[in-house]
Amino acid sequence: MIRFVLITLFLTCSSGAHAAGESLLMPGQVISGHAKLEAKCDECHVKFDKDAQNRLCKDCHKEVKADVLEKKGFHGRLESEKDCRECHT
C-alpha cells in the first residue's frame, strides 16, 4: 500500500513537489563530481528506462564515449560493454 501511495505521489505531483518526491526515493547523495546535478534527476535518469542511463552518462562523459567507440583506453578495452552503474555506483 505504501509503495502504491509513493508511486502515485511520484507520478502526479507538480514539478516542485515532484522533485521532493523523487528525493525520498534517492539511495543517498551523489558523488561530489555530480553534485551540481543532484536536483536534476532527468539529466542522468529516464523514468522506467534503465537502458537510457548509459547513453546519458556518455552524453556528459564524451572521452569515455570516444574510447568505447574507438576501442581504446580503459573503457574501450573492456571485454564487453557493461552498464556504467556496474562499476560506478
Protein Blocks (a to p, Z undefined) as FASTA:
>chain_A
ZZmmmmmmmmmmcfklmmmmmmmmpgbdcdfklmmmmmmmmlmpcehilklmmmmmmmmm
mmlmmmmmnopajklmgfbacdfklmmZZ
